[in-house]
Each structure stands twice: as C-alpha cells, then as structure tokens.
Amino acid sequence: METKNAITSLAALAHDSRLAVFRLLVQVGPEGLAASKISEALEIPPSSLSFHLKELSHAGLLTATQAGRYIHYAANYGAMNGLIAFLTENCCGGNPCTPACTPACDDAKTVKR
C-alpha cells in the first residue's frame, strides 16, 4: 500500500460514525448488510449514512453489491489487511512478528472455520 492510499483510508476511518460502520461490517462478515440495516443497527439517519458509506467506499474500505432493490455493503478485507500491513511494516525493527490474532476472514472473503 502506498502512503497516499493509507492516508485516505485513515482519514475515512477518522470519524466516529464511519469507524462504527466499518467495524460493524467487519463483524458481520463478507455477506455485508443493506444500508437500511446499517442505519438501524447504528441509529444513523439514512441521509448521513449515505455520505459516510460514500467516503468509506471512496477510500476502498467497502465493497458495494446490488442485490435486487438494495445495495449490500461489506468490508473490503484486502484493503483492511493492506492498511494493517502498512502500519506494521517496520514493526519489531524489521523482524517478523507473530500476529496478535488470526483473522477469521481471508482476502477471498471466505470464512475460515
């Protein structure tokens, strides 16, 4: 990940509502949620949520998939992992570190069991 992309991602996450949306979508998993369900779960008005979803999508942190009349939003795990890798690239003086945890979802958006 380039520095410019990392800054864009971090700027998108630097708002309490956007961070809450992203964390909810990470928690939900690869299937994501419709905007109406996100709005209900986080009690964010639809007009405000639309703006926040646009910002997160622009940063590449969300994917949007048309499902009938609805758009389902999901966390982009590849972008999330890329940002984490960028932030920890020089961790431990350049020596390989043991990850703090193993993510439940991989880049292919499949759930490991």
Backbone as a chain_set.jsonl record, in Angstrom:
{"seq": "METKNAITSLAALAHDSRLAVFRLLVQVGPEGLAASKISEALEIPPSSLSFHLKELSHAGLLTATQAGRYIHYAANYGAMNGLIAFLTENCCGGNPCTPACTPACDDAKTVKR", "coords": {"N": [[0.855, -1.177, 0.0], [0.509, 2.201, -0.786], [1.662, 5.288, 0.657], [-0.094, 7.451, 0.223], [-2.562, 6.14, -0.23], [-2.893, 4.918, 2.251], [-3.203, 7.149, 3.896], [-5.601, 8.169, 2.895], [-7.337, 6.07, 3.586], [-7.067, 6.057, 6.41], [-8.004, 8.625, 6.96], [-10.655, 8.349, 6.193], [-11.546, 6.608, 8.152], [-11.355, 8.164, 10.359], [-13.55, 9.226, 11.78], [-16.215, 9.098, 13.997], [-18.735, 7.892, 13.278], [-18.191, 6.706, 10.757], [-16.149, 4.947, 11.46], [-17.572, 3.294, 13.182], [-19.412, 2.169, 11.366], [-17.643, 0.784, 9.66], [-16.473, -1.042, 11.472], [-18.747, -2.489, 12.248], [-19.392, -3.722, 9.809], [-17.113, -5.268, 9.396], [-17.434, -7.031, 11.497], [-19.832, -8.305, 10.802], [-19.191, -9.787, 8.542], [-18.311, -11.269, 5.308], [-20.741, -11.25, 3.849], [-22.002, -8.858, 4.318], [-24.182, -5.965, 4.774], [-27.376, -4.471, 4.069], [-27.887, -0.998, 3.391], [-30.024, 0.058, 4.858], [-30.194, -1.672, 7.045], [-27.756, -1.184, 8.271], [-28.129, 1.461, 9.002], [-30.248, 1.172, 10.852], [-29.029, -0.475, 12.821], [-26.95, 1.117, 13.813], [-28.175, 3.451, 14.388], [-28.034, 5.71, 12.689], [-29.024, 8.373, 10.735], [-30.483, 7.846, 7.471], [-29.728, 9.756, 5.465], [-27.318, 10.843, 6.421], [-25.855, 8.493, 6.674], [-25.517, 7.69, 4.031], [-23.628, 9.531, 3.065], [-21.405, 8.807, 4.67], [-20.992, 6.134, 3.884], [-20.266, 6.576, 1.248], [-17.808, 7.893, 1.579], [-16.253, 5.89, 2.835], [-16.319, 3.956, 0.832], [-15.05, 5.315, -1.254], [-12.487, 5.414, -0.209], [-11.813, 2.832, -0.535], [-12.394, 0.95, 1.351], [-14.787, -0.36, 1.571], [-16.989, -2.608, -0.165], [-19.55, -2.598, -2.589], [-22.52, -4.187, -3.462], [-25.066, -4.832, -5.709], [-28.209, -6.009, -4.843], [-30.989, -6.965, -5.876], [-33.36, -4.554, -5.168], [-31.785, -3.361, -3.342], [-28.618, -2.227, -2.015], [-25.889, -3.945, -0.93], [-23.463, -3.528, 1.486], [-20.116, -4.282, 2.248], [-17.232, -4.995, 4.241], [-14.024, -4.409, 2.899], [-11.825, -6.705, 3.033], [-9.281, -7.178, 2.03], [-8.273, -4.58, 1.592], [-8.358, -3.676, 4.23], [-6.544, -5.439, 5.476], [-4.291, -4.739, 4.019], [-3.886, -2.105, 4.899], [-3.364, -2.559, 7.61], [-1.016, -4.065, 7.331], [0.625, -2.119, 6.17], [0.794, -0.281, 8.285], [2.154, -1.767, 10.171], [4.478, -2.52, 9.026], [7.222, -1.975, 9.62], [7.441, -2.976, 12.1], [8.798, -4.22, 15.145], [11.506, -3.74, 14.597], [11.923, -4.515, 11.958], [12.03, -7.237, 12.0], [10.345, -10.384, 11.624], [7.116, -10.518, 13.027], [4.949, -12.103, 15.368], [1.592, -12.453, 14.621], [-1.001, -10.724, 16.409], [-3.499, -11.83, 16.396], [-5.416, -14.233, 14.51], [-7.031, -13.485, 11.59], [-10.516, -14.022, 10.991], [-11.57, -13.97, 8.474], [-10.403, -14.278, 5.156], [-8.573, -12.788, 2.352], [-10.065, -13.578, 0.172], [-12.599, -13.398, 0.961], [-13.838, -15.506, 2.314], [-15.095, -17.446, 4.939], [-13.142, -18.807, 7.459], [-13.131, -21.836, 9.183]], "CA": [[0.0, 0.0, 0.0], [1.247, 3.451, -0.833], [1.368, 6.228, 1.732], [-1.29, 8.232, -0.13], [-3.738, 5.291, -0.003], [-3.025, 4.743, 3.696], [-3.733, 8.399, 4.432], [-7.017, 8.218, 2.506], [-8.055, 5.091, 4.421], [-7.086, 6.525, 7.793], [-8.885, 9.795, 7.019], [-12.035, 7.855, 6.128], [-11.872, 5.977, 9.43], [-11.175, 9.141, 11.438], [-14.843, 9.822, 12.155], [-16.846, 8.069, 14.832], [-19.779, 7.15, 12.561], [-17.568, 5.859, 9.729], [-15.447, 3.878, 12.157], [-18.616, 2.37, 13.662], [-19.913, 1.45, 10.189], [-16.621, -0.163, 9.216], [-16.351, -2.107, 12.477], [-19.947, -3.324, 12.14], [-19.297, -4.542, 8.6], [-16.076, -6.279, 9.644], [-18.024, -8.0, 12.411], [-20.889, -9.044, 10.111], [-18.558, -10.742, 7.637], [-18.297, -10.998, 3.867], [-22.064, -11.043, 3.245], [-22.332, -7.449, 4.475], [-25.534, -5.551, 5.163], [-28.015, -3.405, 3.299], [-27.746, 0.311, 4.035], [-31.103, 0.238, 5.838], [-29.837, -2.448, 8.24], [-26.659, -0.455, 8.918], [-28.765, 2.63, 9.594], [-30.984, 0.724, 12.037], [-28.119, -1.013, 13.837], [-26.115, 2.169, 14.399], [-29.019, 4.632, 14.61], [-27.53, 6.815, 11.876], [-30.039, 8.72, 9.732], [-30.097, 7.424, 6.119], [-29.04, 10.812, 4.708], [-25.941, 10.906, 6.923], [-25.203, 7.22, 6.378], [-25.149, 7.707, 2.621], [-22.36, 10.276, 2.982], [-20.349, 8.014, 5.294], [-20.73, 4.987, 3.015], [-19.542, 7.081, 0.084], [-16.424, 8.166, 1.994], [-15.576, 4.612, 3.049], [-16.176, 3.327, -0.486], [-14.022, 6.083, -1.974], [-11.198, 5.013, 0.361], [-11.585, 1.437, -0.885], [-12.591, 0.107, 2.523], [-16.057, -1.071, 1.426], [-17.463, -3.008, -1.479], [-20.994, -2.456, -2.704], [-23.07, -5.158, -4.396], [-26.507, -4.681, -5.927], [-28.999, -7.204, -4.549], [-32.368, -6.543, -6.122], [-33.532, -3.105, -4.992], [-30.892, -2.905, -2.276], [-27.173, -2.333, -2.162], [-25.259, -4.52, 0.253], [-22.109, -3.039, 1.725], [-19.289, -5.212, 3.008], [-15.859, -4.555, 4.46], [-13.028, -4.901, 1.951], [-10.814, -7.283, 3.918], [-7.97, -6.987, 1.404], [-7.843, -3.21, 1.899], [-8.124, -3.606, 5.669], [-5.289, -6.129, 5.752], [-3.229, -3.929, 3.433], [-3.65, -0.978, 5.797], [-2.701, -3.095, 8.798], [0.348, -4.415, 6.929], [1.351, -0.859, 6.001], [1.033, 0.306, 9.604], [3.048, -2.613, 10.973], [5.567, -2.949, 8.133], [8.528, -1.883, 10.266], [7.267, -3.411, 13.488], [9.834, -5.091, 15.717], [12.801, -3.484, 13.969], [12.025, -5.199, 10.678], [11.983, -8.686, 12.202], [8.964, -10.888, 11.555], [6.383, -10.532, 14.296], [3.822, -13.023, 15.456], [0.362, -11.646, 14.655], [-1.742, -10.733, 17.671], [-4.63, -12.733, 16.22], [-5.605, -14.716, 13.158], [-8.339, -13.013, 11.117], [-11.495, -15.058, 10.653], [-11.861, -13.879, 7.049], [-9.215, -14.03, 4.35], [-8.758, -11.825, 1.259], [-11.062, -14.098, -0.772], [-13.895, -13.194, 1.6], [-14.442, -16.743, 2.764], [-14.951, -17.597, 6.379], [-12.396, -19.996, 7.873], [-13.72, -22.485, 10.361]], "C": [[0.895, 1.231, 0.0], [0.79, 4.378, 0.288], [0.081, 7.008, 1.458], [-2.573, 7.426, 0.125], [-3.969, 5.084, 1.488], [-3.63, 5.992, 4.331], [-5.225, 8.525, 4.106], [-7.846, 7.273, 3.369], [-8.166, 5.57, 5.859], [-8.002, 7.736, 7.957], [-10.349, 9.364, 6.992], [-12.465, 7.247, 7.46], [-11.835, 6.952, 10.606], [-12.451, 9.922, 11.749], [-15.606, 8.74, 12.903], [-17.919, 7.261, 14.106], [-19.18, 6.221, 11.508], [-16.816, 4.695, 10.365], [-16.452, 2.839, 12.661], [-19.179, 1.541, 12.511], [-18.909, 0.389, 9.77], [-16.495, -1.333, 10.199], [-17.553, -3.049, 12.439], [-19.823, -4.258, 10.939], [-18.193, -5.59, 8.706], [-16.656, -7.396, 10.496], [-19.048, -8.892, 11.707], [-20.302, -10.096, 9.169], [-18.77, -10.387, 6.176], [-19.659, -10.753, 3.232], [-22.522, -9.598, 3.359], [-23.766, -7.207, 4.892], [-26.064, -4.518, 4.181], [-27.894, -2.103, 4.089], [-28.817, 0.513, 5.104], [-30.796, -0.502, 7.14], [-28.692, -1.777, 8.999], [-27.231, 0.741, 9.659], [-29.492, 2.261, 10.883], [-30.042, 0.305, 13.159], [-27.337, 0.082, 14.556], [-26.873, 3.449, 14.705], [-28.433, 5.879, 13.951], [-28.601, 7.124, 10.839], [-29.562, 8.349, 8.318], [-29.343, 8.498, 5.32], [-27.584, 10.953, 5.144], [-25.188, 9.641, 6.561], [-24.732, 7.175, 4.933], [-23.811, 8.41, 2.413], [-21.209, 9.44, 3.529], [-19.995, 6.787, 4.453], [-19.937, 5.405, 1.781], [-18.072, 7.319, 0.424], [-15.635, 6.871, 2.189], [-15.355, 3.872, 1.73], [-15.078, 4.001, -1.288], [-12.623, 5.703, -1.488], [-10.868, 3.555, 0.051], [-11.801, 0.47, 0.264], [-13.881, -0.701, 2.484], [-16.241, -1.527, -0.009], [-18.982, -2.89, -1.452], [-21.484, -3.406, -3.792], [-24.574, -4.955, -4.485], [-27.19, -6.018, -5.665], [-30.465, -6.824, -4.678], [-32.469, -5.03, -6.026], [-32.517, -2.513, -4.022], [-29.433, -3.02, -2.677], [-26.634, -2.865, -0.846], [-23.827, -4.02, 0.327], [-21.378, -4.051, 2.585], [-17.901, -4.615, 3.169], [-14.971, -5.175, 3.382], [-11.858, -5.398, 2.791], [-9.406, -7.145, 3.337], [-7.411, -5.607, 1.698], [-7.535, -3.067, 3.381], [-6.78, -4.256, 6.017], [-4.098, -5.381, 5.179], [-2.87, -2.744, 4.318], [-2.928, -1.445, 7.061], [-1.252, -3.451, 8.48], [1.2, -3.161, 6.764], [1.733, -0.272, 7.36], [2.046, -0.487, 10.424], [4.272, -3.081, 10.189], [6.931, -2.959, 8.819], [8.471, -2.244, 11.74], [8.449, -4.293, 13.902], [11.179, -4.942, 15.014], [12.995, -4.211, 12.658], [12.033, -6.708, 10.786], [10.539, -9.164, 12.119], [8.331, -10.954, 12.948], [5.305, -11.598, 14.237], [2.561, -12.171, 15.501], [-0.354, -11.793, 15.994], [-2.937, -11.67, 17.608], [-4.66, -13.19, 14.776], [-6.974, -14.268, 12.694], [-9.245, -14.178, 10.725], [-11.788, -15.085, 9.163], [-10.567, -13.625, 6.297], [-9.549, -13.067, 3.222], [-9.824, -12.272, 0.269], [-12.467, -13.992, -0.224], [-14.601, -14.501, 1.929], [-14.164, -16.879, 4.243], [-14.208, -18.897, 6.655], [-13.045, -20.571, 9.112], [-12.754, -23.487, 10.923]], "O": [[1.905, 1.286, 0.701], [-0.325, 4.26, 0.797], [-0.736, 7.202, 2.359], [-3.554, 7.966, 0.635], [-5.113, 5.074, 1.943], [-4.483, 5.888, 5.212], [-6.014, 8.942, 4.953], [-8.93, 7.633, 3.828], [-9.238, 5.497, 6.46], [-8.694, 7.864, 8.967], [-11.185, 9.944, 7.686], [-13.627, 7.362, 7.848], [-12.237, 6.606, 11.717], [-12.415, 11.136, 11.953], [-15.632, 7.587, 12.474], [-18.001, 6.048, 14.303], [-19.609, 5.074, 11.379], [-16.852, 3.577, 9.851], [-16.201, 1.637, 12.572], [-19.399, 0.34, 12.665], [-19.272, -0.767, 9.551], [-16.418, -2.488, 9.781], [-17.4, -4.262, 12.579], [-20.117, -5.449, 11.041], [-18.327, -6.686, 8.162], [-16.398, -8.574, 10.245], [-19.125, -10.09, 11.981], [-20.866, -11.18, 9.021], [-19.334, -9.343, 5.849], [-19.738, -10.113, 2.183], [-23.354, -9.156, 2.567], [-24.474, -8.124, 5.308], [-25.301, -3.788, 3.547], [-27.81, -2.12, 5.317], [-28.533, 1.088, 6.155], [-31.108, -0.004, 8.222], [-28.663, -1.8, 10.229], [-26.866, 1.005, 10.805], [-29.367, 2.958, 11.89], [-30.235, 0.687, 14.313], [-27.091, -0.009, 15.759], [-26.302, 4.413, 15.215], [-28.347, 6.946, 14.558], [-29.045, 6.221, 10.131], [-28.385, 8.512, 7.998], [-28.416, 8.175, 4.578], [-26.709, 11.161, 4.305], [-24.018, 9.698, 6.184], [-23.646, 6.667, 4.652], [-22.961, 7.927, 1.664], [-20.146, 9.373, 2.911], [-18.82, 6.441, 4.328], [-19.051, 4.682, 1.325], [-17.19, 6.979, -0.365], [-14.486, 6.768, 1.759], [-14.319, 3.234, 1.539], [-14.269, 3.33, -1.929], [-11.679, 5.677, -2.278], [-9.764, 3.094, 0.342], [-11.434, -0.701, 0.168], [-14.056, -1.626, 3.277], [-15.722, -0.919, -0.944], [-19.611, -3.063, -0.409], [-20.942, -3.434, -4.897], [-25.269, -4.911, -3.47], [-26.783, -7.043, -6.213], [-31.1, -6.413, -3.708], [-31.752, -4.307, -6.718], [-32.41, -1.293, -3.901], [-29.066, -3.8, -3.555], [-26.893, -2.303, 0.218], [-23.079, -4.083, -0.649], [-21.94, -4.609, 3.528], [-17.451, -3.827, 2.336], [-15.155, -6.332, 3.005], [-11.005, -4.615, 3.209], [-8.441, -7.008, 4.089], [-6.23, -5.462, 2.015], [-6.561, -2.412, 3.753], [-5.982, -3.688, 6.762], [-3.018, -5.379, 5.771], [-1.695, -2.413, 4.474], [-1.991, -0.794, 7.523], [-0.356, -3.169, 9.276], [2.363, -3.139, 7.169], [2.862, 0.179, 7.554], [2.722, 0.077, 11.285], [5.015, -3.946, 10.652], [7.715, -3.883, 8.605], [9.341, -1.865, 12.524], [9.015, -5.018, 13.084], [11.908, -5.921, 14.855], [14.131, -4.499, 12.28], [12.042, -7.398, 9.766], [9.617, -8.441, 12.498], [8.957, -11.397, 13.911], [4.815, -11.942, 13.161], [2.459, -11.262, 16.325], [-0.314, -12.849, 16.625], [-3.347, -12.238, 18.62], [-4.005, -12.6, 13.917], [-7.98, -14.614, 13.313], [-8.784, -15.188, 10.194], [-12.213, -16.114, 8.637], [-9.727, -12.847, 6.747], [-10.676, -12.579, 3.135], [-10.428, -11.437, -0.406], [-13.423, -14.438, -0.859], [-15.825, -14.592, 1.832], [-13.111, -16.469, 4.731], [-14.585, -19.957, 6.154], [-13.463, -19.826, 9.997], [-13.056, -24.145, 11.919]]}, "num_chains": 1, "name": "protein.A"}
